[in-house]
């Protein structure tokens, strides 16, 4: 016989082969969620390029699902003990697409497509501003991811990120697009929108600490009240997503910045009185 009979293989060798195959499957699971993250980012880019309120909303939702996949792949990798250097790099490359390129293109298209074309000169100038601001967002996203791969979390544990996380910055763009649906029709709001996009890029590369939520023991038994509150939060997001997501994204960005300013002025006050 050309093929080796299964019974002729020693039991220990068969068990080793089966364990090796199962181990490979375990390592593939987080990568599948990373692929889902990348797929959502690609879909968001295509939908943003198509334009229209419905497509902009679909692009924003795709970025939201990319955030979900990104949070799950890391947690699964830690839970299954399947962390690899390849997975880290693959995740970062997917994040550049989903949280850098996709929101930058979405912000550019959503802020320009609905403007009136009765002032070509002003439109050209605003388009240049949009180009610079959205490019700055993308560069800051890539910078933030590269810095995280080298430096990791803030010193003293995994409770805080250094700089605004890229999913949070992309989520801010997606939440506002999903909340307002229609593209901007006023020049003043468009200018504010593109400056906000650049500001989110600045927050990503800043030294401001943002809470990571990684110290929450999701694998342990939780109090019943926590589960009830979580279910209520999911229900509110499902029913009133336009309002809830904007409030949550804005609160996360503002709270981190506010706490940083409080620590800064407190430190200055202590230094003066010392």
N, C-alpha and C positions, 0 to 999 in steps of 0.2 A: 504494500500500500504506500502511495506517495505521501498521504497525510498521516501524521502521527495520531494514533488512537488516544483519545482523551484519558482513558484509564491507564495508559502507559506512563503518563506524566506523574511524577511524585506528588503527593498531596501537598507538601509544603511549597513546592514550586507553583502549583495551581493556586494556592491561597495567596502567594506573593503576587502572582499576575493579577488576580482579581482585586486585591487591595490597591495595586498600582493603577488599574483602570478606574476604580472608584475615586482614587486620589486625583487623577486627571480630571474627572468629571467635576469634582469639588472645585478645582482651580478654574474651571471654565464658567462656573455659575456667576461670579462677580463680573467677568468679562462680558457675559451676555447682557447684563444690565448696563454696562458701559456702552455696548453697541446700541442698546435702546436709547441711551442718552444722546449718542451721536446721530442716530436716526431722527430723533425729535429736533435736534439742531438743524439738520439738513432740511427737514420739512419746513421749519420756521423760515429759513432763508428763501425757499421756493415760494411759500405763501406770501411773504413780504414783497417779493419781486412782482408777484401777480397784481398786488394792490387791491383796493376796495376794502370797505369796512369789514365785510365778512372774512376776507382772507387775512386782514391784519389781526382780527380776533383769533382766528385759527393759529396764526403764527405765535401770538401771545400764549395761547393755551399749550402749544407744543413746547415752548420754553418752560412753562410750568411743569409739564410732565418730565422734561429733561432734568429739572431740579429734583423731582421725586426719584428718578432713576439714579441720579448721581448720589443722593443720600443713601439709597439702598445698596449700591454696589460696595461702598466703603464699609458699611455696617456688616454686610454679608461676608466680606473678605476677613474682617476681624473676628466675626462669629465662627466662621469655618476654618480660621487660621490658614487662610489661603492668600496672605499678603505676599506679593512678589514685586521685584523691581520693574518687571514688564508691565504689571497691572498699574503701577503708579504712573509710569510714563504714558501708557495707553489712556488712562483716565484724564491726565492733564491735556493730552492732545484733543480728546473728545470735548473737554471743557472749553478749550479755545474756540471750537466751532459753536457749541451750544450757548456759551455764556460770554463770548467775545464777538464773533462774526455775526451770529444770528441777531442778538439785540442791537448791535450797531447798525445793521442793515434795516432792521425793523424801525429803529428810532429815526433813521434818515428818511425812509419812505413815508412813515406816518406823519412826520413833521413837515414834509414838502408837498406830497401828492395832492392835498386838498386846498392848497393856496390858490388864490385867483391869479390869472396870468396877465392882468392888465398893467403890470409894472415890471417889464422884463429886466430892467437894471437892478431893481430891488430884489427880484427873485434870484438873479445871478449872484448878487452879494450874499444873500441868505444861504444859497446853495453852497457857496464857498465856506461859510461859517459852519454849516451842517457837516460838510465833508471833513473839516478839521476836527470838530468836536467828536464826531463818531469815530474817526480814526484814533483820536486820543483815547477814547473808551476802549477800543480794541487793543491798542498798545499797552495800556495800563492793565488790562485783563491778562495778557500774556506775561507781563512783568510780574504781576501778583502771583500767578501760578508758578513761574520759575523761582521766585523768592520763597514760596511755600515749600517747593521741592527741596530747596537747599537749607532753609532755616527751620522749617516746620512750624509748630505752634508757638504761642507766646511763652517766654520763660516761666517755669514754675508749674507746668502741667498742660493739660489739653482743654482747659476751660475756655480759653480765649484764642481768637485768631488775631494776628497782626495785620491790620488793615481790613477793610470790608470784604467779606468773602465774595468771590465772583458769582456764585449762584444768587446771592442776595442782591447784588447790583443788577444782574440781568432780570431778576424777579421784580425789581422796582420798575424797570422799563416795561416788562410784560404786564404787570398789574395795572399800570396807568393806561396802557393801550386797551387792555381788556375792560377796564372800568369805564372809559369814555367812548370806546368803540369807534366813533367817527373820527377820521383824520382831522388835524387842525386846519382851521379856515382863517385864522387871524395871524398877521405877521408878528405881533407882539408875543403871543403865546408860543409861536414857533421859536422865536429867539430864546425865550425862557426855557423851552423844552430842550433845545440843543445845549444851552449852558448847564442845565441839570444833568444831561448825559455826560458832559465833560466833568462836572462835579462828582458824579458817581465814579468816574475813572480816577479822579484825585483821591477819593476815599479808599479805593482799592489799594493804591500805592502808599497810603499814609501809614503812620505808626499808631493809629487809633486802635484800641482793643475792642473787639466785638465778641460777644458771647457765642460759644460754639454749640452748645446743647449736647456735647459729646459725653458729659459726665452724668447724663440722665440714665439710670440703669434700666433700660427697656427690657432686658432679659430676665429681670427679677420680678417677683410678685409685687404688683402695684395695689395701692388702696382703691377701694371701690369708687370713692369720690373722684380720683384721678381718671379712672376709666369713663365715668359718667361725663366729666368735663371734656375729655377728649372727644367723646361721641358728639357732645353738643357743639364743639368747635368744628368738627367735620361737617355736621349738619348745617351750621351757619355758613360755612364756606361753600357748601353745595348749593344752598338756597340763595344766598346773597353774596355770591363770589365777587361781583363788581365792586362792592363796598368793602367787604371783609379783607380781600387781598390787598387793596390799596392801603387800608388802615394798618394791616400787619407789616407790609413792606416799608411803609413810611415810618412806623413806630420803631422798627428795628434799626433803620438808618439814623433816625433822630436820637434815639436813646444812647446809642454808642457814641455819637458825637457830643451829646450833652454831658455824659459821664466823663468823657475825656476833658472837656472844658472845666468841669468841676474839679477834677484832679489837678489840672494845670494851675488854676487860680488858688486852690488850697495849698499847693506846693509853693507857689510864689508868696502867699501870705505867711506860711511857716518860715520861709527863708528870710523874710523881712523882720519877723519878730524874734528870730534866733540870734 
